[in-house]
Amino acid sequence: MAAAYSKELPNYGLKVRMHRRTWTCMGMKWGICLGATGGGALSQQTGSKCSEERIHALTHCAQVGLTNYSAAYCVGLLVARRILTKLNLADTYKGQEEPDGEDYNVEPVEDGPRPFYCLLDTGLKRTSTGSKVFAAMKGALDGGLDIPHNEKRFVGYADKKLDAEVLQKYIYGGHVAEYQETMQVGCFWGFT
């Protein structure tokens, strides 16, 4: 009985993809469809049933800088807020007001719906520590989604603890500003 019930439950995922110049985040609902093959064995096919939201980081005015850590964070934050707005949960789960680099987990309210729970789908992207995929996940977490995670994968994790200042610097683009300052000082061809 439990197996039949679990096939009917929807599973949601946050699909994060990086293209050449943009980030794409989708909130997706997928299910496992069991079908019989020619040999009589059961095969599993995982397919996307419907797309909740798809957002590209490409904006009207910005032409560069759309693939860095900050852009991935912003796209994750934006997709989280749009998904919660679409499901009428935006007023209940506001997310983190001011990102400070600390690990944030959304707490369920007592009298109301549970937070939107989804799993991270990274595709073929490598999931090493500090990967920009986890920046999109951090943005979605700060936006109010409930995603199971471990802080070990965020940038700034070293010596078995998360350095919140380093993560905050990456969220706000401080590492890009430092690089630009070094290029302006040490560049002989006139970088501006």
N, C-alpha and C positions, 0 to 999 in steps of 0.2 A: 504494500500500500504506500509506503514512504517513497519508493522509487517512482511510482506513477505520479505521486504528488509533486516530486521534485522536477519532473520533466515539464510540468506546466508553469513553474515559477519562472518569471523573467530574470535574466541576468543582464546587468548593465556593465558597460566598460567605457573607460576614457581612452580613446584611440589617439595617440600622439604620433605625428609624422613630421619630419623635416624634409622639405624639398630644397631645391637649389637656392632659392632666395626667400622662402616663406616657411612659416610653421602652420600646420593644420592640426586642430584638435577637434575631435568629435565625441559627443556623448552618444553611445550606441546601445541598442538593446539587441542581444543575440540569444539564440537558443540552440540546443543540440537536437538535431533531427536524426532519429534512428531509422534506417532503411535497410531492407534486405538486399544482399548481393546475389549474384548468380549461384554461388556455392551454398547458399542458405545461411551464411554468417551475417551477423549484424555489423553494419559499418556506421561510423559516426561522421557527420558532416556538420561543421560549424559554419553558420551563415549569418550575415547581418540582416536583421528583419526590418529595422527602421532606424533612420538617423535622427537623433534628437537635435543636434546643432553642429554646424560646421563653420569654422571661423578661420579666415586667413589673416596673417599678420600684416599683409600689404595694405597700407593706408593711402590716402590721397596725396599727402605731402611728403612722406618719408620714402626715399628711394634706396637708402643704404642702412645697414645696421639692423636688419630684420631677422638675422639668424643668431644673434648673440644670446647670452643667458637672460638678460633683461627682457628681450622680446619674447622668449619662450615663457617666462614667468607671466608676462602680461596677457599672452594668448590663453594660458591656463586659467588665469583669473577671470578673463572675459567669458570664456566658455562656461565656467562654473556659475557665474552670475546669470548668464542667459538661460542655462538649463534650469536653475532654481526659479527664475522668473516664469519660464514656460510651465513649470509644474506648480506654480503658485506657492512656492516655499521661500521666496526671496525675503519676505518680511519676517518670517520665523527664524531663518538661519542667515544672519547677516555676514558671517565670516569674520575674519580678523580685520579690525578697522585700520590699524597702522602696522604694516609688516615690519617686525623688528628682528627677524632672523631666527626666532625661537620656533621650535616645533609646535605646530598648532593642530589640535584635534577638535572637531566639532562635537559639542555635547548635545545629546537629544533633550528636547524639552519634555516636561512631564505631561502636560495636557496638550497634545498635538501630534502631528505626524512625525515619524522618524526622519533623520537626515537622509538625503539621497546617497545611497551606497553604490559604489561602482569600483571596478578593478582597473588597474593600469594596463594598457595594451601598448607595448613599445614596438612591436613588429620586429624588423631585422636590425634595429639600432642596438648597438652595444650598450649594456647597462653597467658601465663602470662608474666608480665613485666620481661625482661631480659632472656627470653627463647632463646635457641640456634637456634631455627628456625629463629628468627629475626636477628641473626648473619649472616646466609646464605642470608637473604634478604638484609642486609646492604652491604654484599659483592657484590651482584648483582646490587645494586644501585650504588656503587662505581665503578663497572665495566662498567656502561653506560646504564643499562636497566631503563625503566620508569615504576615504580611500585607505585601505590597509597599506601601511608603509613602515619603513624603518629609517631612522635618521642617519644611518651609516652611509647612505648613498648621496646625501646632500653635499655640496661643495662646502669646505670648511670643517669636515669631520676628520679629526686626527687625534691620536693618542686616546682612543676610546671615548671621545666626547665631541660634541658639536660646538664649534666656535661661532656663536650667533653674529658677531660683528663681521666676520668674513662673509657669511651668507648674506647678511644685509647689504654689504658693500656690492656683492654681485647682483643682488636684486635691483638695486638702484643704479647700476651701471658704473660703479666706482672704478672697477678694473679697466673699463674702456676709457674713462677719463684719465687714469694714470698712464695708460699706453699713449694716449693722444698728447699728453704733456711731455712724455719722453721723446716722442717724434718731433714736437715743435722745438725742443731744445737741441736735440742731437742731429737734426736733419739738415743737410747742407743744400738741398734743392728747393727749400722753401715750402715745406708742408704747412698748410693752413686749414 
